[in-house]
Every structure is written in C-alpha cells, then in structure tokens.
C-alpha cells in the first residue's frame, strides 16, 4: 500500500499540521464566526501587575477549511511583558535545513535547552488520505521555544511531537517581532509543506492548545554548584488595564494564499498585585 | 509722509535694531542677550561612568531599576526601561553626589537571547537639574543584562555641555 510505504512522511505531515495548529492557538480568543475560532485566557487568579500564563486555544472547522495551513500569526497587546518575563532564557538554534525538511530526529526538544521553552500544548489534526479518502486523527504535543536574535526579530522554534498514531517529530521556524500599538508584538510560525507527502494526504489542524508561560514549564539554574529546577516567571501583566481589555489577534494563512483573522479581548483581571509577583 | 519716506524710515529702524542687537550681544547685555551670554559660559564634560543596577519592580513590559554609578560623575541612578523584542528604550536619571541631576533617553539593542546578554546603544541628554539644568549631550553605552534577575551593568561614554 502506497500509504504504508510512506508512513513516516505522512507522520511528518501530521505533525506539521499539529504544529501549525499550535501556533494558531497562540492567537487571541476569536469572536469571528467561521472556520477559525480562537480563545485566550489568563490564569484564573491572574492579577494586574503580576505574572500569568497565557492560554490560547485554536479550533479550525475542517468542513470549512479546504486548504492546509502554512502560517500562523499571533499578536499580543502592548504592555504585556513577554520579553520582561522569565521566559526564553536560552536560544534554541537549529540548522536551517531542519526547517526545510521539517521531519527531524533526535532527543526531546531536538537537544535544545529546556530554558528556551516558552510555551507547551497539544494539537489534533485530521489526516485525509488521498487514496480512499480515509480520515485519521493525529494527536501531538507542541512546544514553543525561543530562538536566536537575528535581523530585527527573535527566532522561534515550534516542535511538534506526534503521539498517536504516527508519532513523528516536526520542527518549524518562526519569529517574534515588535508591532505598533495597540499590539506590542507578534509571534509567527511558518508551516511549509512537508516534502514528499503532499500527494499522499492532506492534513487539517482542527484543534490546538498552547499555554505560554505554562506553570508546567521547568527551567534549570546553578545555585551553589548544584543544578536546581524552578518555574520561570510567566507573562507579566501591567498594573493598568487597556480600555477594552487585552486585545489579541490571530491570523491564519492557508497554502492558497487566503487568510483568516480573529481578534479577541481578554477581560481585565479584577485584582491588582501590590508587587510584581514571581512563582 | 509719502510711501518712499515710510520705507526709508522702516529701513532705518531695522538697521538700528540690528546694530543695537549686535552691540548687546558683543557686550553680553541683559534680557535678549542673556541666552548668548549663558551659552558663552557653558561647560563641557566627557562623561565616562560605569553603573550597576538592580531591578526594583516590573510593570508589564516596563522594568524599573536603580543603582550606583562610578567614574566621572559618581552618584545614584534610577531607570525605567520599556522592553521590546529586539530593542529596549528608556529613561535614566543620574544624580551625582556633587549635586544636580542628568536625565537621558536611551535606546539599547541586545546582542543575544541568552540569560546574560550583552547590549549596546546610544543616549541623548534630555534635561537636568541644578548645575545641569541646561545640559545637552549624547553618547553611547554598552553592558550586560541578566534576564533572569535583570541585574544590569553598563558603561557610558558621553559628551555633555551644561
């Protein structure tokens, strides 16, 4: 069977889709009605002036999506402390060829430092086989890492680690750039086609969930000659709320050049921290 | 008085005003000549200071710091930095132990995404108090920032007139 002979490639495609979805999930909660829906929230006990995880969910309606994703952009509001957080204290550097072939091998996180992890999450994609039309759901974990500084942006690396049933490892490149108000910056992840599998299957990301500054992230530092784990400080909220809440924007690009945009505003937390809080 | 006479009179007044102004400037006269007289008294200073700062608080993407400076103008330093993805802008106030204060605007660029990152940048003297109340100047700086603790060390080279 043709599909079986190229199973690793299909796995890669699935993983790629999952990664795309995860990136899309970084966008704000969407009020848009259509094939893309985004939700964003802070910690339940988040307070102005303190650190929080930013939880992003992305749902794509496969019945309305006729093209695979090729890019996900997520803009966050001005004043949000992404750079000033304790996230991304190391740079994950991969050879450019990894982002061309997408499918990678190697240890967890591709050997990158755990101190580069900025967000973790999950993704679900539907793999529609070209022959026979069979649809196979694939589940994956997603990790977003900070990359090197280059050409006016901070690099990003998105790892998709397929769990079931394919289990391939995929790497996607991206970056963070400053944006003019009302946004402060934008995270972009590019999702190129995975070489060799376009004729085998079409992958549709249908659900992604990514938590930037997740409480599950562990960093390591040396104290007194010992390697000690700690929870990095999450995204810092300002002490004053923007007039209409914290506005997020997600832009999802498809391979045919079309885009979908969803925006949302996260309501202002009701409490204010007296001092900048860590974890 | 005909039009030609009016024009001639106007010309005389203009010439007289220019002569008066020239005389006033040359002798350091009062009122209108005061700015020029002040400019003549301006002093210049080559500032070479190093400062160690520590974070006092954060507010979203804004980091507040304070510390001490050593060098040409030793004193205390307070700073407010707005962090962006690839650049940091801010305002830094130096209060020399000898009196007065200098406030500078600065923009810095990190060189890496490592925990300890080097940075370089430029600054402009924006205002001052006391003996530096009319301070102007510009310069450059470089240093390191610990992105875990936001402890900062910075070396400044600036040319200032006041």
Interface residues (C-beta under 8 A of the other chain):
Chain A: X49 X78 X79 X80 X81 X82 X83 X84 X86 X88 X89 X90 X91 X115 X146 X147 X148 X149 X152 X153 X154 X155 X176 X177 X178 X184 X185 X221 X236 X237 X238 X239 X275 X276
Chain B: X57 X58 X59 X60 X61 X62 X63 X83 X84 X85 X86 X87 X110 X111 X112 X113 X114 X115 X147 X148 X150
